[in-house]
């Protein structure tokens, strides 16, 4: 039988005090787990601060690339997204030249996390503490009262004469993008991303993955997307379809989601129906109410609103979205689709 190991008792090989993170950074030895057997990990391995700091350095801050977001999440100049690398807050942001930058969310002056929003658009980065001003690339461009204040004929305060803006910018991360995905690293000596991933992983990274969709959608030209839709655009929760007539002449608005949109579009074209508009709800939760209201507002003369789905009435999205559409539009919303059924399919192509 394997001898039990007390996780709170250190063997002679590990009898050394646990250093704090400052000691670990200074190069002092860490506690080691040299006990025989591997059936019981010492408790301190999970709680020791120095071990944790070393893990952060090895997994996030040195020699590694970390995923930080998608190019499509910041399509315009000034768009940003706040995220984390390890425990350090960073900002993924697109500058005025279209370049992608990742900077640490920490002012070079007093170390304040100056950005609180998860995402948005900025023309500049400003620390609220002392108003240090940075460009979208992370360069320091302005410091209040840099030359001090004139008081009673003398200068009070201000920065030293040799203060150089170039030496006090935000911490910049090394950035690489592949296939619209953005990676960043605090280690500027890390290998290029393609070398870091290696040819095998790059092959899988770049491949076109199988999609969970009916086969007819894979062959349908209208359902295709251009490459720039993935790299320069973003996901749209609500998608109003093309109109067959002027918006003022629309009398019926049909809401739907998924494949049935293309069936409805084809039916409208084949039957020359011009008084109906189709709005695709591509994200059911959380429901983008403002986008739905904006889409409906295009049709001031619409007096009939319908939710259409391929699934049976007791399945699909109707039970979730029906009452919400009625609430936000403050009008009746009718259901069009199959009657309630215990089976998700009718079992006959003709009935389908």
N, C-alpha and C positions, 0 to 999 in steps of 0.2 A: 504494500500500500504506500501511496505517496505521503510523505510526512507533511502535516499541515503547517502552514507558515502564518505566523501572527503578523498581520499587516502593520501593526504599530510597533513592532520590535525590529530594530535594524541589526543586520549582521555586522561583524567587524569591518567588512569592506565598505560599509555605507555609514559608519559612525562619524559623521561630520555635520556640523550645523548647517541648516538650510539657509543659504544666503538670500538676501532680498534682491530685488531686480537691479538695484544699483551695483551690488556686488557682482551679480552675474554679468552685467555690462562691463565691469572692470576686469573680467577674465578670471575671477576666482572660481574654483572647482564647484561643480554642482553635485548634489547627492546622487549616488549611483545605486542602481538595483542590481546587485550581483548575487542575490540569494539563489540557492539551488531550486530548480523547478520553476514552473510558470503557471501554476494553477491558481495562484492568488497574488494579485498585484497589490503592492503596498498602498495604503490609503493616501500617503503623502504624494504619490505620483499624480493624483487627481487634484490636490489642493495646494501643492507647493508653488508659491508665486514665481520663483525663479524658473522652474520648469515651464510654467505657463508663458512667461515672457520669452523663453527660448523657443517655444513652439510658435509663437507669433512671428518671431524673427525668421525662423526657418520656413514656415509655411506661407507667410504673407509679405514680409518686408525684404527678404534677401533671396535672390536667385529664382524668383517666381513671377509669372504673369497671372493676373487676376481679372476675371470678367467684371466689367463695370456697367455695361449697358449696350444698347443698339444705336447705330447711327440714325435710324428712323425715329428714335425718341427725341432727337434734337435736330429737327430738319432745318430750322432757321437760325440766322445769326442771333446770338444772345440766348438761345434756348439752353436750359441746363437741367440736370438731374442730380440730386444729392444721393449718395450711396456710401458704402463702407468698404474698406480694404482692411481686413482684420478688425481691429478696434478703432481705426483711424478714419474719420469722416472725410470723404473726398467729393469733389464736384466735377462731373462730366459736362463740358460746356463747348459750344461751337462759337468760334470767334468771328469777327467781321469779315475775315478773308475766307471763311468757309472751313478753316482748319478745326480739328477736334483736339481739345486739351483736357487734361485731368490735373487738377490742383488740389492740394490738401485744404480742407475747410478749417484753416487755422491762421489767424492774422500773425504776420511776422513781428508785430509790435509786442502784444501781451498774450498771444496764444489763444485769443478768443475765437470760438466757432461763430463766424460772422453770418453764415447762411442757415436759416431755420426751415425754409420751405423745402418740400420734397422735390418740386419741379417748378418751372416757370420760365420767364424771360427777363434778362438783365442787359442793360447797356454798359454797365460797369459793376465791379465788385467793391463794396464799401463796408468796412468794419464799423459797427455802430458804437463801439467803445470810444475810440479817438478819431474816427472818420478817416482812417488811412484808406486810400483809394487805389484800386488795382485794375489793370486792363483785363479783358476776357482771356488773355494768355497768361495771366498771373503776375505780370510785371507791375511793380510799384510805380505809380505815376503822380501821386500827390500826397503831401503830408500837411495838415493844417499848421499854421504858425511855424513853418520850417525855419524861417529867419528870425523868429522870436517876435516880441512886441516892444514897441517904443514906449517907454515910460520915464517921464522926467528927464528926457534927453539921453537916456541910456537904453540898451537892448536887454530885455528880460526874457529868459527862456530860449526856446529854439533848439535846433539840432546843431551838433558840432560842425565846424567849417568843412571837415572832410567827409561829411555824411553823403553817401552815394546811393541814390535810389536803386541802381542796378544790383546792389548787394542785399537788398531787403525785400525782395519779391516773395510771393507765396512759394511753398515747396511744390515743385513741378514733378509729375510722374512721367516716366517714359510711356509712350502710347503707341499701340499698333492696332490695326483693324483688319479683319478678314471676314469676307462674306457678310458685311454689315454689322458684325459683332465687334465690340470695342474692348480691348484688354489694356491694362495699365500695370506698371510696376514701379515701386519706390527705388528699386535697384537699377540704376542706369547702365550697369555692366552686364545685365542679364542678356542671354543669347537672344538673337532675333526670334520673333514669335514662331515662324515656320520651322526653325531649327529646334526650338524648345518643344514644340508639339511633335516633331518628327514626321517622316513621310507617311507612316501608317495612320497616325491620328489625323493628319491633314487630309488624307484620302477620305476618311469617314466624315470629317468636318465639312468637306466641300461637296459631298455626294448629295443627290436629291433623295430625300427620305420618302418612304411610302406615306400616303395620305389616307386618313380614314374618311372616305367619301365614296359615293356610288361611282361605278366605273364610267357611267355616262358623263359625269362631271369632268373626268380626266380627258375625255375626247371632245368636250364642248368648248368651242373656240371662245364663246362669249364669257365663259367662266375663267379664262386665262388672265394672268397678270403679267405686266412687264417687269423687268428686273428693277427698274427705278422705283416701282411701287413698293418694293421691299427695302430699298436702301435710302431713298430720298423722301418717301411718304411715311405715313404712320397708319396704325389700325384705326378704322372708323367704326364706331359703335352703331351708328345709324347711317344708312345709305339710301337716299331717295333715288329711285330709278328714273330713266329718261321719260320725258313726257311725249304723248302722241298729239297733243294740242296745247294751246295756251293755258297757263295756270288758272286764269280766270274762268275757263270753261270746264274745269274739273268738278265733277259732282260727287264722285265716290273715291274714297281713299282706302286702299287695301294694305294692311300690315301683314308681313310674313317673315319667316326666317329660314335660311338654308336653301336647299335644292328647289323647293316648290316655286321660288321666285322666277326661275327660268321657264317653268311650265306656264306660269301666269303670263309672263311676258310674251311667250310664243302664242298663247291663246288670244291675247289682246291684239297682236299683230295680224293673225290669221283671220280674225273676225272684225277687223277695222274698228275696234272700240277706242274712242278718243276721249271719253269722259271719265276715265278711271286712271288714278295714279297709284303706283306701287311703292311702298316704303319698306325697305329691308331692315329688320331689327337684328343686327349681327351679334350683339351682346345683350343677353337677357338679364344678367345680374353682375354688377349693379346696373340698373336701368338708367340710361342717360336721358333723363326727363327733358332737360333743356333742349337737347338735340332733336327729340321727338316733337316738341312744341314748335321749334323753329322750322322743322320740315313741314308740319301741318299748316303753319301760318302762310305758306306759299299759295294755299288754295282757299281763298276767302269765301268762295261760293260752294264749298263741299258741304253736303248735308247727310252723307251716309258714310259710316266708318265700319270697316270689317276686319276681323282677324281671320286669316286663312292658313290652314296647316294640313299636312299630309297625314299626320297621325290621327287616331281616333280622338273623340272629344274629351275622353277621360285620360288621355295621354298627351304627350307633347307639351307645349308651353301655354295653352289656353287657360288652364285653371290658375296659372300664376300671373299671366299678363293681362287677362281680360279685365279684371276689376281695376287694375292699375291704369290701363288706358282710359277706362270710363272716368276714373277719378281725375286724371290730369287733363283730359279734354272736356270734362264736365258735360258729357253727352253720351248717348247710347253707342255701344260698340257691339256689333253682331258677330256671331261665330259662323264660319263656313268651312265645312270639312266633313269627315266621316262621323257617324253616330258613335256613341259610346259602345265599347266592345271589350270583352275579356281577352281578346287576342290582338296582338299588335299588327297582324296581317290577315287579309281575307282569305288567302290561300288560292285565289283564282285570278289569273292575269286580266280576264275580262272585267271582273268586278273592281280590280285595282285601278 
